[in-house]
Amino acid sequence: MTLRITPTPSARQATGTTDAAQAWSEVVASAPDADTPGMWEQFDCHWTWARILEPDKKTWNIEPWRPDVPADRMLLEGCNPGGPEV
């Protein structure tokens, strides 16, 4: 299973300290099953880094089967730890 998140233009430009948490709460409101270990970390990695490193990436794909890993490994694995998307 993959949760495809399509960030809005305002999400791509947001800079507030609570914006990531607010955006995540919107994701969870739409997809309650997303609130599992590792999913927030993947989302936060995309929010923090993909917006900068891949600003034109159409969707941020997060999966519940991916391991919950430290932030440095998360970034090294392109916000998708545990292997390529299936």
PyMOL Python script that loads the backbone (N, CA, C, O; Angstrom):
from pymol import cmd

cmd.read_pdbstr("""\
ATOM      1  N   MET A   1       0.832  -1.172   0.000  1.00  0.00           N
ATOM      2  CA  MET A   1       0.000   0.000   0.000  1.00  0.00           C
ATOM      3  C   MET A   1       0.885   1.246   0.000  1.00  0.00           C
ATOM      4  O   MET A   1       1.892   1.310   0.705  1.00  0.00           O
ATOM      5  N   THR A   2       0.495   2.220  -0.792  1.00  0.00           N
ATOM      6  CA  THR A   2       1.199   3.495  -0.861  1.00  0.00           C
ATOM      7  C   THR A   2       0.206   4.619  -0.657  1.00  0.00           C
ATOM      8  O   THR A   2      -0.875   4.625  -1.246  1.00  0.00           O
ATOM      9  N   LEU A   3       0.579   5.561   0.174  1.00  0.00           N
ATOM     10  CA  LEU A   3      -0.215   6.768   0.339  1.00  0.00           C
ATOM     11  C   LEU A   3       0.469   7.841  -0.488  1.00  0.00           C
ATOM     12  O   LEU A   3       1.595   8.242  -0.192  1.00  0.00           O
ATOM     13  N   ARG A   4      -0.214   8.301  -1.522  1.00  0.00           N
ATOM     14  CA  ARG A   4       0.328   9.347  -2.386  1.00  0.00           C
ATOM     15  C   ARG A   4      -0.219  10.697  -1.927  1.00  0.00           C
ATOM     16  O   ARG A   4      -1.423  10.950  -1.964  1.00  0.00           O
ATOM     17  N   ILE A   5       0.686  11.534  -1.503  1.00  0.00           N
ATOM     18  CA  ILE A   5       0.318  12.865  -1.018  1.00  0.00           C
ATOM     19  C   ILE A   5       0.703  13.870  -2.091  1.00  0.00           C
ATOM     20  O   ILE A   5       1.859  13.946  -2.507  1.00  0.00           O
ATOM     21  N   THR A   6      -0.269  14.626  -2.522  1.00  0.00           N
ATOM     22  CA  THR A   6      -0.015  15.679  -3.504  1.00  0.00           C
ATOM     23  C   THR A   6       0.012  17.010  -2.764  1.00  0.00           C
ATOM     24  O   THR A   6      -1.036  17.534  -2.387  1.00  0.00           O
ATOM     25  N   PRO A   7       1.204  17.559  -2.555  1.00  0.00           N
ATOM     26  CA  PRO A   7       1.289  18.807  -1.808  1.00  0.00           C
ATOM     27  C   PRO A   7       0.678  19.968  -2.603  1.00  0.00           C
ATOM     28  O   PRO A   7       0.876  20.079  -3.813  1.00  0.00           O
ATOM     29  N   THR A   8      -0.049  20.808  -1.915  1.00  0.00           N
ATOM     30  CA  THR A   8      -0.641  21.987  -2.534  1.00  0.00           C
ATOM     31  C   THR A   8       0.449  23.040  -2.747  1.00  0.00           C
ATOM     32  O   THR A   8       1.519  22.957  -2.144  1.00  0.00           O
ATOM     33  N   PRO A   9       0.182  24.024  -3.599  1.00  0.00           N
ATOM     34  CA  PRO A   9       1.166  25.110  -3.764  1.00  0.00           C
ATOM     35  C   PRO A   9       1.491  25.803  -2.431  1.00  0.00           C
ATOM     36  O   PRO A   9       2.643  26.159  -2.183  1.00  0.00           O
ATOM     37  N   SER A  10       0.483  25.992  -1.582  1.00  0.00           N
ATOM     38  CA  SER A  10       0.770  26.646  -0.298  1.00  0.00           C
ATOM     39  C   SER A  10       1.625  25.755   0.602  1.00  0.00           C
ATOM     40  O   SER A  10       2.456  26.259   1.357  1.00  0.00           O
ATOM     41  N   ALA A  11       1.432  24.450   0.531  1.00  0.00           N
ATOM     42  CA  ALA A  11       2.275  23.541   1.317  1.00  0.00           C
ATOM     43  C   ALA A  11       3.718  23.588   0.837  1.00  0.00           C
ATOM     44  O   ALA A  11       4.650  23.515   1.638  1.00  0.00           O
ATOM     45  N   ARG A  12       3.893  23.709  -0.449  1.00  0.00           N
ATOM     46  CA  ARG A  12       5.253  23.774  -0.995  1.00  0.00           C
ATOM     47  C   ARG A  12       5.987  25.044  -0.554  1.00  0.00           C
ATOM     48  O   ARG A  12       7.217  25.062  -0.511  1.00  0.00           O
ATOM     49  N   GLN A  13       5.248  26.100  -0.227  1.00  0.00           N
ATOM     50  CA  GLN A  13       5.843  27.378   0.152  1.00  0.00           C
ATOM     51  C   GLN A  13       5.847  27.633   1.660  1.00  0.00           C
ATOM     52  O   GLN A  13       6.460  28.599   2.114  1.00  0.00           O
ATOM     53  N   ALA A  14       5.182  26.795   2.437  1.00  0.00           N
ATOM     54  CA  ALA A  14       5.028  27.031   3.875  1.00  0.00           C
ATOM     55  C   ALA A  14       6.382  27.044   4.589  1.00  0.00           C
ATOM     56  O   ALA A  14       7.281  26.267   4.268  1.00  0.00           O
ATOM     57  N   THR A  15       6.501  27.941   5.557  1.00  0.00           N
ATOM     58  CA  THR A  15       7.756  28.053   6.306  1.00  0.00           C
ATOM     59  C   THR A  15       7.544  28.128   7.813  1.00  0.00           C
ATOM     60  O   THR A  15       8.515  28.222   8.563  1.00  0.00           O
ATOM     61  N   GLY A  16       6.310  28.090   8.266  1.00  0.00           N
ATOM     62  CA  GLY A  16       6.033  28.189   9.697  1.00  0.00           C
ATOM     63  C   GLY A  16       6.502  26.967  10.463  1.00  0.00           C
ATOM     64  O   GLY A  16       6.617  25.876   9.905  1.00  0.00           O
ATOM     65  N   THR A  17       6.770  27.158  11.741  1.00  0.00           N
ATOM     66  CA  THR A  17       7.288  26.071  12.568  1.00  0.00           C
ATOM     67  C   THR A  17       6.255  24.978  12.841  1.00  0.00           C
ATOM     68  O   THR A  17       6.630  23.852  13.168  1.00  0.00           O
ATOM     69  N   THR A  18       4.980  25.282  12.716  1.00  0.00           N
ATOM     70  CA  THR A  18       3.949  24.274  12.962  1.00  0.00           C
ATOM     71  C   THR A  18       3.270  23.797  11.681  1.00  0.00           C
ATOM     72  O   THR A  18       2.313  23.025  11.738  1.00  0.00           O
ATOM     73  N   ASP A  19       3.754  24.249  10.534  1.00  0.00           N
ATOM     74  CA  ASP A  19       3.106  23.903   9.264  1.00  0.00           C
ATOM     75  C   ASP A  19       3.157  22.408   8.955  1.00  0.00           C
ATOM     76  O   ASP A  19       2.178  21.853   8.457  1.00  0.00           O
ATOM     77  N   ALA A  20       4.270  21.753   9.239  1.00  0.00           N
ATOM     78  CA  ALA A  20       4.378  20.317   8.963  1.00  0.00           C
ATOM     79  C   ALA A  20       3.365  19.538   9.791  1.00  0.00           C
ATOM     80  O   ALA A  20       2.693  18.645   9.275  1.00  0.00           O
ATOM     81  N   ALA A  21       3.255  19.871  11.064  1.00  0.00           N
ATOM     82  CA  ALA A  21       2.295  19.180  11.934  1.00  0.00           C
ATOM     83  C   ALA A  21       0.860  19.426  11.473  1.00  0.00           C
ATOM     84  O   ALA A  21       0.031  18.517  11.507  1.00  0.00           O
ATOM     85  N   GLN A  22       0.572  20.638  11.047  1.00  0.00           N
ATOM     86  CA  GLN A  22      -0.771  20.949  10.545  1.00  0.00           C
ATOM     87  C   GLN A  22      -1.059  20.158   9.269  1.00  0.00           C
ATOM     88  O   GLN A  22      -2.137  19.584   9.117  1.00  0.00           O
ATOM     89  N   ALA A  23      -0.101  20.133   8.369  1.00  0.00           N
ATOM     90  CA  ALA A  23      -0.283  19.383   7.126  1.00  0.00           C
ATOM     91  C   ALA A  23      -0.470  17.891   7.416  1.00  0.00           C
ATOM     92  O   ALA A  23      -1.301  17.233   6.790  1.00  0.00           O
ATOM     93  N   TRP A  24       0.309  17.361   8.369  1.00  0.00           N
ATOM     94  CA  TRP A  24       0.178  15.947   8.728  1.00  0.00           C
ATOM     95  C   TRP A  24      -1.202  15.667   9.308  1.00  0.00           C
ATOM     96  O   TRP A  24      -1.794  14.625   9.026  1.00  0.00           O
ATOM     97  N   SER A  25      -1.716  16.582  10.109  1.00  0.00           N
ATOM     98  CA  SER A  25      -3.049  16.373  10.677  1.00  0.00           C
ATOM     99  C   SER A  25      -4.097  16.337   9.568  1.00  0.00           C
ATOM    100  O   SER A  25      -5.093  15.623   9.688  1.00  0.00           O
ATOM    101  N   GLU A  26      -3.891  17.087   8.505  1.00  0.00           N
ATOM    102  CA  GLU A  26      -4.801  17.034   7.357  1.00  0.00           C
ATOM    103  C   GLU A  26      -4.692  15.700   6.634  1.00  0.00           C
ATOM    104  O   GLU A  26      -5.697  15.143   6.194  1.00  0.00           O
ATOM    105  N   VAL A  27      -3.465  15.185   6.511  1.00  0.00           N
ATOM    106  CA  VAL A  27      -3.269  13.868   5.887  1.00  0.00           C
ATOM    107  C   VAL A  27      -3.988  12.805   6.707  1.00  0.00           C
ATOM    108  O   VAL A  27      -4.726  11.989   6.156  1.00  0.00           O
ATOM    109  N   VAL A  28      -3.779  12.810   8.012  1.00  0.00           N
ATOM    110  CA  VAL A  28      -4.383  11.796   8.891  1.00  0.00           C
ATOM    111  C   VAL A  28      -5.910  11.925   8.903  1.00  0.00           C
ATOM    112  O   VAL A  28      -6.612  10.918   9.001  1.00  0.00           O
ATOM    113  N   ALA A  29      -6.420  13.137   8.805  1.00  0.00           N
ATOM    114  CA  ALA A  29      -7.877  13.312   8.747  1.00  0.00           C
ATOM    115  C   ALA A  29      -8.444  12.662   7.489  1.00  0.00           C
ATOM    116  O   ALA A  29      -9.550  12.122   7.508  1.00  0.00           O
ATOM    117  N   SER A  30      -7.685  12.716   6.398  1.00  0.00           N
ATOM    118  CA  SER A  30      -8.130  12.113   5.139  1.00  0.00           C
ATOM    119  C   SER A  30      -7.836  10.623   5.060  1.00  0.00           C
ATOM    120  O   SER A  30      -8.556   9.871   4.401  1.00  0.00           O
ATOM    121  N   ALA A  31      -6.767  10.201   5.741  1.00  0.00           N
ATOM    122  CA  ALA A  31      -6.335   8.795   5.698  1.00  0.00           C
ATOM    123  C   ALA A  31      -5.922   8.374   7.111  1.00  0.00           C
ATOM    124  O   ALA A  31      -4.729   8.329   7.412  1.00  0.00           O
ATOM    125  N   PRO A  32      -6.893   8.065   7.985  1.00  0.00           N
ATOM    126  CA  PRO A  32      -6.577   7.729   9.380  1.00  0.00           C
ATOM    127  C   PRO A  32      -5.589   6.572   9.535  1.00  0.00           C
ATOM    128  O   PRO A  32      -4.844   6.530  10.514  1.00  0.00           O
ATOM    129  N   ASP A  33      -5.572   5.645   8.596  1.00  0.00           N
ATOM    130  CA  ASP A  33      -4.637   4.522   8.675  1.00  0.00           C
ATOM    131  C   ASP A  33      -3.184   4.952   8.520  1.00  0.00           C
ATOM    132  O   ASP A  33      -2.275   4.163   8.780  1.00  0.00           O
ATOM    133  N   ALA A  34      -2.957   6.180   8.105  1.00  0.00           N
ATOM    134  CA  ALA A  34      -1.587   6.671   7.921  1.00  0.00           C
ATOM    135  C   ALA A  34      -0.877   6.942   9.238  1.00  0.00           C
ATOM    136  O   ALA A  34       0.348   7.058   9.267  1.00  0.00           O
ATOM    137  N   ASP A  35      -1.622   7.044  10.318  1.00  0.00           N
ATOM    138  CA  ASP A  35      -1.042   7.398  11.612  1.00  0.00           C
ATOM    139  C   ASP A  35      -0.395   6.184  12.265  1.00  0.00           C
ATOM    140  O   ASP A  35      -0.885   5.662  13.266  1.00  0.00           O
ATOM    141  N   THR A  36       0.717   5.746  11.678  1.00  0.00           N
ATOM    142  CA  THR A  36       1.446   4.571  12.167  1.00  0.00           C
ATOM    143  C   THR A  36       2.934   4.912  12.294  1.00  0.00           C
ATOM    144  O   THR A  36       3.405   5.873  11.686  1.00  0.00           O
ATOM    145  N   PRO A  37       3.675   4.122  13.085  1.00  0.00           N
ATOM    146  CA  PRO A  37       5.109   4.385  13.225  1.00  0.00           C
ATOM    147  C   PRO A  37       5.804   4.403  11.860  1.00  0.00           C
ATOM    148  O   PRO A  37       5.602   3.514  11.032  1.00  0.00           O
ATOM    149  N   GLY A  38       6.596   5.394  11.654  1.00  0.00           N
ATOM    150  CA  GLY A  38       7.364   5.520  10.418  1.00  0.00           C
ATOM    151  C   GLY A  38       6.695   6.381   9.360  1.00  0.00           C
ATOM    152  O   GLY A  38       7.388   6.991   8.546  1.00  0.00           O
ATOM    153  N   MET A  39       5.380   6.448   9.348  1.00  0.00           N
ATOM    154  CA  MET A  39       4.699   7.230   8.318  1.00  0.00           C
ATOM    155  C   MET A  39       4.932   8.730   8.535  1.00  0.00           C
ATOM    156  O   MET A  39       5.227   9.456   7.586  1.00  0.00           O
ATOM    157  N   TRP A  40       4.799   9.194   9.787  1.00  0.00           N
ATOM    158  CA  TRP A  40       5.070  10.610  10.054  1.00  0.00           C
ATOM    159  C   TRP A  40       6.501  10.951   9.673  1.00  0.00           C
ATOM    160  O   TRP A  40       6.751  12.003   9.085  1.00  0.00           O
ATOM    161  N   GLU A  41       7.444  10.074  10.001  1.00  0.00           N
ATOM    162  CA  GLU A  41       8.850  10.327   9.714  1.00  0.00           C
ATOM    163  C   GLU A  41       9.085  10.456   8.208  1.00  0.00           C
ATOM    164  O   GLU A  41       9.839  11.324   7.769  1.00  0.00           O
ATOM    165  N   GLN A  42       8.441   9.594   7.419  1.00  0.00           N
ATOM    166  CA  GLN A  42       8.562   9.709   5.964  1.00  0.00           C
ATOM    167  C   GLN A  42       7.972  11.033   5.476  1.00  0.00           C
ATOM    168  O   GLN A  42       8.569  11.734   4.659  1.00  0.00           O
ATOM    169  N   PHE A  43       6.787  11.355   5.997  1.00  0.00           N
ATOM    170  CA  PHE A  43       6.150  12.616   5.619  1.00  0.00           C
ATOM    171  C   PHE A  43       7.038  13.799   5.986  1.00  0.00           C
ATOM    172  O   PHE A  43       7.263  14.692   5.169  1.00  0.00           O
ATOM    173  N   ASP A  44       7.541  13.800   7.215  1.00  0.00           N
ATOM    174  CA  ASP A  44       8.379  14.907   7.680  1.00  0.00           C
ATOM    175  C   ASP A  44       9.632  15.042   6.829  1.00  0.00           C
ATOM    176  O   ASP A  44      10.069  16.157   6.546  1.00  0.00           O
ATOM    177  N   CYS A  45      10.211  13.931   6.422  1.00  0.00           N
ATOM    178  CA  CYS A  45      11.386  13.963   5.548  1.00  0.00           C
ATOM    179  C   CYS A  45      11.024  14.625   4.215  1.00  0.00           C
ATOM    180  O   CYS A  45      11.753  15.484   3.719  1.00  0.00           O
ATOM    181  N   HIS A  46       9.898  14.217   3.648  1.00  0.00           N
ATOM    182  CA  HIS A  46       9.459  14.851   2.398  1.00  0.00           C
ATOM    183  C   HIS A  46       9.186  16.333   2.622  1.00  0.00           C
ATOM    184  O   HIS A  46       9.586  17.175   1.818  1.00  0.00           O
ATOM    185  N   TRP A  47       8.503  16.644   3.717  1.00  0.00           N
ATOM    186  CA  TRP A  47       8.168  18.045   4.017  1.00  0.00           C
ATOM    187  C   TRP A  47       9.442  18.882   4.159  1.00  0.00           C
ATOM    188  O   TRP A  47       9.536  19.985   3.621  1.00  0.00           O
ATOM    189  N   THR A  48      10.405  18.347   4.881  1.00  0.00           N
ATOM    190  CA  THR A  48      11.628  19.094   5.172  1.00  0.00           C
ATOM    191  C   THR A  48      12.582  19.129   3.993  1.00  0.00           C
ATOM    192  O   THR A  48      13.160  20.174   3.695  1.00  0.00           O
ATOM    193  N   TRP A  49      12.756  17.995   3.315  1.00  0.00           N
ATOM    194  CA  TRP A  49      13.814  17.899   2.305  1.00  0.00           C
ATOM    195  C   TRP A  49      13.329  17.825   0.865  1.00  0.00           C
ATOM    196  O   TRP A  49      13.903  18.485  -0.001  1.00  0.00           O
ATOM    197  N   ALA A  50      12.299  17.049   0.580  1.00  0.00           N
ATOM    198  CA  ALA A  50      11.862  16.902  -0.811  1.00  0.00           C
ATOM    199  C   ALA A  50      11.382  18.235  -1.381  1.00  0.00           C
ATOM    200  O   ALA A  50      11.558  18.511  -2.567  1.00  0.00           O
ATOM    201  N   ARG A  51      10.780  19.049  -0.533  1.00  0.00           N
ATOM    202  CA  ARG A  51      10.324  20.360  -1.015  1.00  0.00           C
ATOM    203  C   ARG A  51      11.492  21.199  -1.520  1.00  0.00           C
ATOM    204  O   ARG A  51      11.325  22.030  -2.413  1.00  0.00           O
ATOM    205  N   ILE A  52      12.672  20.982  -0.949  1.00  0.00           N
ATOM    206  CA  ILE A  52      13.864  21.738  -1.351  1.00  0.00           C
ATOM    207  C   ILE A  52      14.609  21.022  -2.473  1.00  0.00           C
ATOM    208  O   ILE A  52      14.943  21.624  -3.493  1.00  0.00           O
ATOM    209  N   LEU A  53      14.863  19.734  -2.271  1.00  0.00           N
ATOM    210  CA  LEU A  53      15.688  18.983  -3.206  1.00  0.00           C
ATOM    211  C   LEU A  53      14.967  18.565  -4.482  1.00  0.00           C
ATOM    212  O   LEU A  53      15.587  18.436  -5.537  1.00  0.00           O
ATOM    213  N   GLU A  54      13.656  18.352  -4.384  1.00  0.00           N
ATOM    214  CA  GLU A  54      12.850  17.972  -5.549  1.00  0.00           C
ATOM    215  C   GLU A  54      11.558  18.793  -5.559  1.00  0.00           C
ATOM    216  O   GLU A  54      10.474  18.239  -5.380  1.00  0.00           O
ATOM    217  N   PRO A  55      11.666  20.103  -5.766  1.00  0.00           N
ATOM    218  CA  PRO A  55      10.483  20.956  -5.633  1.00  0.00           C
ATOM    219  C   PRO A  55       9.364  20.653  -6.629  1.00  0.00           C
ATOM    220  O   PRO A  55       8.213  21.015  -6.389  1.00  0.00           O
ATOM    221  N   ASP A  56       9.682  20.005  -7.725  1.00  0.00           N
ATOM    222  CA  ASP A  56       8.659  19.689  -8.725  1.00  0.00           C
ATOM    223  C   ASP A  56       8.113  18.271  -8.611  1.00  0.00           C
ATOM    224  O   ASP A  56       7.328  17.840  -9.456  1.00  0.00           O
ATOM    225  N   LYS A  57       8.520  17.543  -7.577  1.00  0.00           N
ATOM    226  CA  LYS A  57       8.027  16.180  -7.396  1.00  0.00           C
ATOM    227  C   LYS A  57       6.513  16.247  -7.175  1.00  0.00           C
ATOM    228  O   LYS A  57       6.043  16.895  -6.239  1.00  0.00           O
ATOM    229  N   LYS A  58       5.755  15.570  -8.045  1.00  0.00           N
ATOM    230  CA  LYS A  58       4.295  15.693  -8.033  1.00  0.00           C
ATOM    231  C   LYS A  58       3.661  15.110  -6.774  1.00  0.00           C
ATOM    232  O   LYS A  58       2.741  15.704  -6.212  1.00  0.00           O
ATOM    233  N   THR A  59       4.145  13.951  -6.329  1.00  0.00           N
ATOM    234  CA  THR A  59       3.581  13.336  -5.127  1.00  0.00           C
ATOM    235  C   THR A  59       4.697  12.900  -4.195  1.00  0.00           C
ATOM    236  O   THR A  59       5.822  12.626  -4.612  1.00  0.00           O
ATOM    237  N   TRP A  60       4.345  12.846  -2.926  1.00  0.00           N
ATOM    238  CA  TRP A  60       5.219  12.274  -1.914  1.00  0.00           C
ATOM    239  C   TRP A  60       4.592  10.945  -1.539  1.00  0.00           C
ATOM    240  O   TRP A  60       3.478  10.909  -1.016  1.00  0.00           O
ATOM    241  N   ASN A  61       5.286   9.869  -1.796  1.00  0.00           N
ATOM    242  CA  ASN A  61       4.749   8.538  -1.545  1.00  0.00           C
ATOM    243  C   ASN A  61       5.324   7.986  -0.247  1.00  0.00           C
ATOM    244  O   ASN A  61       6.539   7.886  -0.077  1.00  0.00           O
ATOM    245  N   ILE A  62       4.427   7.633   0.658  1.00  0.00           N
ATOM    246  CA  ILE A  62       4.854   7.047   1.927  1.00  0.00           C
ATOM    247  C   ILE A  62       4.139   5.713   2.109  1.00  0.00           C
ATOM    248  O   ILE A  62       2.984   5.547   1.717  1.00  0.00           O
ATOM    249  N   GLU A  63       4.848   4.776   2.708  1.00  0.00           N
ATOM    250  CA  GLU A  63       4.321   3.422   2.852  1.00  0.00           C
ATOM    251  C   GLU A  63       4.471   2.915   4.274  1.00  0.00           C
ATOM    252  O   GLU A  63       5.498   3.142   4.913  1.00  0.00           O
ATOM    253  N   PRO A  64       3.445   2.227   4.774  1.00  0.00           N
ATOM    254  CA  PRO A  64       3.491   1.724   6.152  1.00  0.00           C
ATOM    255  C   PRO A  64       4.487   0.585   6.355  1.00  0.00           C
ATOM    256  O   PRO A  64       4.893   0.327   7.489  1.00  0.00           O
ATOM    257  N   TRP A  65       4.884  -0.093   5.302  1.00  0.00           N
ATOM    258  CA  TRP A  65       5.803  -1.226   5.455  1.00  0.00           C
ATOM    259  C   TRP A  65       7.263  -0.775   5.630  1.00  0.00           C
ATOM    260  O   TRP A  65       8.122  -1.582   5.987  1.00  0.00           O
ATOM    261  N   ARG A  66       7.536   0.483   5.384  1.00  0.00           N
ATOM    262  CA  ARG A  66       8.919   0.955   5.502  1.00  0.00           C
ATOM    263  C   ARG A  66       9.326   1.045   6.973  1.00  0.00           C
ATOM    264  O   ARG A  66       8.506   1.383   7.826  1.00  0.00           O
ATOM    265  N   PRO A  67      10.598   0.742   7.270  1.00  0.00           N
ATOM    266  CA  PRO A  67      11.041   0.780   8.671  1.00  0.00           C
ATOM    267  C   PRO A  67      11.127   2.201   9.203  1.00  0.00           C
ATOM    268  O   PRO A  67      11.365   3.152   8.459  1.00  0.00           O
ATOM    269  N   ASP A  68      10.932   2.318  10.487  1.00  0.00           N
ATOM    270  CA  ASP A  68      11.105   3.574  11.204  1.00  0.00           C
ATOM    271  C   ASP A  68      12.595   3.678  11.508  1.00  0.00           C
ATOM    272  O   ASP A  68      13.115   2.908  12.316  1.00  0.00           O
ATOM    273  N   VAL A  69      13.283   4.617  10.873  1.00  0.00           N
ATOM    274  CA  VAL A  69      14.741   4.713  10.973  1.00  0.00           C
ATOM    275  C   VAL A  69      15.152   6.105  11.446  1.00  0.00           C
ATOM    276  O   VAL A  69      14.347   7.035  11.402  1.00  0.00           O
ATOM    277  N   PRO A  70      16.400   6.256  11.897  1.00  0.00           N
ATOM    278  CA  PRO A  70      16.887   7.581  12.294  1.00  0.00           C
ATOM    279  C   PRO A  70      16.850   8.559  11.113  1.00  0.00           C
ATOM    280  O   PRO A  70      16.895   8.155   9.951  1.00  0.00           O
ATOM    281  N   ALA A  71      16.767   9.841  11.435  1.00  0.00           N
ATOM    282  CA  ALA A  71      16.628  10.887  10.418  1.00  0.00           C
ATOM    283  C   ALA A  71      17.749  10.870   9.377  1.00  0.00           C
ATOM    284  O   ALA A  71      17.490  11.102   8.196  1.00  0.00           O
ATOM    285  N   ASP A  72      18.985  10.600   9.792  1.00  0.00           N
ATOM    286  CA  ASP A  72      20.079  10.610   8.818  1.00  0.00           C
ATOM    287  C   ASP A  72      19.925   9.503   7.782  1.00  0.00           C
ATOM    288  O   ASP A  72      20.186   9.716   6.598  1.00  0.00           O
ATOM    289  N   ARG A  73      19.499   8.313   8.230  1.00  0.00           N
ATOM    290  CA  ARG A  73      19.266   7.219   7.284  1.00  0.00           C
ATOM    291  C   ARG A  73      18.063   7.540   6.394  1.00  0.00           C
ATOM    292  O   ARG A  73      18.084   7.266   5.194  1.00  0.00           O
ATOM    293  N   MET A  74      17.024   8.117   6.981  1.00  0.00           N
ATOM    294  CA  MET A  74      15.840   8.486   6.211  1.00  0.00           C
ATOM    295  C   MET A  74      16.243   9.389   5.049  1.00  0.00           C
ATOM    296  O   MET A  74      15.818   9.171   3.914  1.00  0.00           O
ATOM    297  N   LEU A  75      17.057  10.396   5.329  1.00  0.00           N
ATOM    298  CA  LEU A  75      17.491  11.313   4.289  1.00  0.00           C
ATOM    299  C   LEU A  75      18.383  10.619   3.260  1.00  0.00           C
ATOM    300  O   LEU A  75      18.225  10.822   2.056  1.00  0.00           O
ATOM    301  N   LEU A  76      19.317   9.802   3.738  1.00  0.00           N
ATOM    302  CA  LEU A  76      20.207   9.087   2.816  1.00  0.00           C
ATOM    303  C   LEU A  76      19.432   8.183   1.858  1.00  0.00           C
ATOM    304  O   LEU A  76      19.868   7.951   0.730  1.00  0.00           O
ATOM    305  N   GLU A  77      18.287   7.676   2.306  1.00  0.00           N
ATOM    306  CA  GLU A  77      17.498   6.774   1.469  1.00  0.00           C
ATOM    307  C   GLU A  77      16.351   7.507   0.766  1.00  0.00           C
ATOM    308  O   GLU A  77      15.355   6.900   0.372  1.00  0.00           O
ATOM    309  N   GLY A  78      16.514   8.824   0.618  1.00  0.00           N
ATOM    310  CA  GLY A  78      15.556   9.604  -0.146  1.00  0.00           C
ATOM    311  C   GLY A  78      14.154   9.639   0.441  1.00  0.00           C
ATOM    312  O   GLY A  78      13.167   9.713  -0.290  1.00  0.00           O
ATOM    313  N   CYS A  79      14.072   9.586   1.759  1.00  0.00           N
ATOM    314  CA  CYS A  79      12.797   9.608   2.506  1.00  0.00           C
ATOM    315  C   CYS A  79      12.008   8.310   2.358  1.00  0.00           C
ATOM    316  O   CYS A  79      10.877   8.224   2.836  1.00  0.00           O
ATOM    317  N   ASN A  80      12.574   7.312   1.714  1.00  0.00           N
ATOM    318  CA  ASN A  80      11.909   6.027   1.523  1.00  0.00           C
ATOM    319  C   ASN A  80      12.837   4.892   1.929  1.00  0.00           C
ATOM    320  O   ASN A  80      13.374   4.187   1.074  1.00  0.00           O
ATOM    321  N   PRO A  81      13.028   4.710   3.252  1.00  0.00           N
ATOM    322  CA  PRO A  81      13.947   3.675   3.717  1.00  0.00           C
ATOM    323  C   PRO A  81      13.415   2.267   3.455  1.00  0.00           C
ATOM    324  O   PRO A  81      12.206   2.040   3.403  1.00  0.00           O
ATOM    325  N   GLY A  82      14.331   1.346   3.295  1.00  0.00           N
ATOM    326  CA  GLY A  82      13.940  -0.052   3.175  1.00  0.00           C
ATOM    327  C   GLY A  82      13.868  -0.562   1.752  1.00  0.00           C
ATOM    328  O   GLY A  82      13.459  -1.701   1.529  1.00  0.00           O
ATOM    329  N   GLY A  83      14.251   0.247   0.793  1.00  0.00           N
ATOM    330  CA  GLY A  83      14.246  -0.221  -0.582  1.00  0.00           C
ATOM    331  C   GLY A  83      13.354   0.594  -1.489  1.00  0.00           C
ATOM    332  O   GLY A  83      12.653   1.503  -1.045  1.00  0.00           O
ATOM    333  N   PRO A  84      13.388   0.257  -2.775  1.00  0.00           N
ATOM    334  CA  PRO A  84      12.608   1.019  -3.752  1.00  0.00           C
ATOM    335  C   PRO A  84      11.108   0.800  -3.573  1.00  0.00           C
ATOM    336  O   PRO A  84      10.667  -0.168  -2.953  1.00  0.00           O
ATOM    337  N   GLU A  85      10.345   1.726  -4.134  1.00  0.00           N
ATOM    338  CA  GLU A  85       8.890   1.572  -4.098  1.00  0.00           C
ATOM    339  C   GLU A  85       8.498   0.299  -4.832  1.00  0.00           C
ATOM    340  O   GLU A  85       9.098  -0.068  -5.843  1.00  0.00           O
ATOM    341  N   VAL A  86       7.484  -0.361  -4.303  1.00  0.00           N
ATOM    342  CA  VAL A  86       7.012  -1.587  -4.951  1.00  0.00           C
ATOM    343  C   VAL A  86       5.695  -1.347  -5.637  1.00  0.00           C
ATOM    344  O   VAL A  86       5.136  -2.263  -6.240  1.00  0.00           O
TER     345      VAL A  86
END
""", "prot")
cmd.dss("prot")
cmd.show_as("cartoon", "prot")
cmd.util.cbc("prot")
cmd.orient("prot")
